[in-house]
Amino acid sequence: MSSGRREIHLGHLAAAAGGVCLAWASLCHGGETLVVRGDVVHTMAGPAIAAGVVVIEGGKIRAVGAAATTPIPPHARELRGAIVTPGLVDAHSVVGLSGYLNQPQDQDQLDPVEAIQPELRAIDAYNPQERLIEWLRGFGVTTIHTGHAPGALVAGQTMVVKLAGTTADAAVLRPVAMVAATLGDSARATGDGADTKSPGTRSKAVAMLRAEFVKAREYARKRQLADESKRPDPDLRLEALGNVLARDWPLLVTADRATDIASALRIADEFQLRVVLDSAAEAYLLADQIKAAGVPVIVHPTMRRAGGGGETENLSFETAATLAKAGIPIALQSGYESYVPKTRVVLFEAGLAAAHGLSFPQALAAITIDAAKIIGVADRVGSLEVGKDADIAIFDGDPFEYTTHCTGVVIDGQVMSTEPR
């Protein structure tokens, strides 16, 4: 796919400065009627539409189709671009808990005090004013699955937010999405000063996790006793794990080694959990088992630094394509590193995955509708369909070409950016 660069045009704006300000304020209001035109519109709900249009009213999509046959409300404001896609969905990030300064005061993504802390809520630490949010949004990212990071046996909860709003409550799409766990070296206690509460071996890590689920299962049973005097006092930790046992919340398991991925699948089977694999550098070694278990994978960032070895030494640029070919549901992510860059851009991750085996539709789906399905928000975002949230990214060419710019971003019908990036 190729196309010349095109600038966004805001139709019918007055030339006078005062008129421009008034029109811009009206355009940014969620209730304003907005029309987005594209040489190609990728709805992710059907075939791409040549010379397409998306009509937005009240923050929702009201019509999608060919511009020649789709009724356009009179006096609607317009944005134009070469390529129009749904707003991009980052399937796993820590942005909002992890900040760009990389200083203790803006690093809330991981509490190392205890090995198991499922009661920690992402919404209580999320900072919607973090500058990385605006930076990601400029590349067309409109929704992220963020929260507690890998690095503890159970680090805490995750959430899904829109990259808009001045408070966590205004930004949130799902206050609890998953509970984040890690199986592997980063969750193990090592060295002379290691925390004795953390597991020292892989078998102990799995044993500790199993023991907590057994406790949570017994706790849930006792909380249902008819005799209230025999019910245990509320326990936030066991309540959170109880939600995982009840399959209300998936367990997001970061595991890169094949042996750790296999352990995650065993735990899922033993306790009948909804598990989502995260990173999964060696997932291609267990593709048949993952497919049989019905477990989706949020694939490691393609450009993740392997550090010359360690658990990610066997990651591949082709992991996403290999898993997709095996019929495993996948999504792509910006990921997490303890050092800068504190975040990658999922658009670039998809572009590289597309260069290494994923087709264009597969790569775009992995950062739109397929990502939305895995994190549980496909009823709201991920595709351009009537009734869904009006989250849109506009590009001046093929989104996966290095020289292409994102030239417009709309979230809930509000224009968030029109400066090419």
Secondary structure, 3 states (H helix, E strand, C coil): CCCCCCCCCCCCCCCCHHHHHHHHHHHCCCCCCEEEEEEEECCCCCCCEEEEEEEEECCEEEEEEECCCCCCCCCCEEEEEEEEEECEEEEEECECCECCCCCHHHECCCCCCCCECCCCCHHHCCCCCCHHHHHHHCCCEEEEEEECCCCCCEEEEEEEEECCCCCHHHHEEECCCCEEEECCHHHCCCCCCCCCCCCCCHHHHHHHHHHHHHHHHHHHHHHCCCCHHHCCCCCHHHHHHHHHHCCCCCEEEEECCHHHHHHHHHHHHHHCCCEEEEECCCHHHHHHHHHHHCCCEEECCCCCCCCCCHHHCCCCCCHHHHHHHCCCCEEECCCCCCCCCCCCCHHHHHHHHHCCCCCHHHHHHCCCHHHHHHCCCCCCCCCCCCCCECCEEEECCCCCCCCCCEEEEEECCEEEECCCC
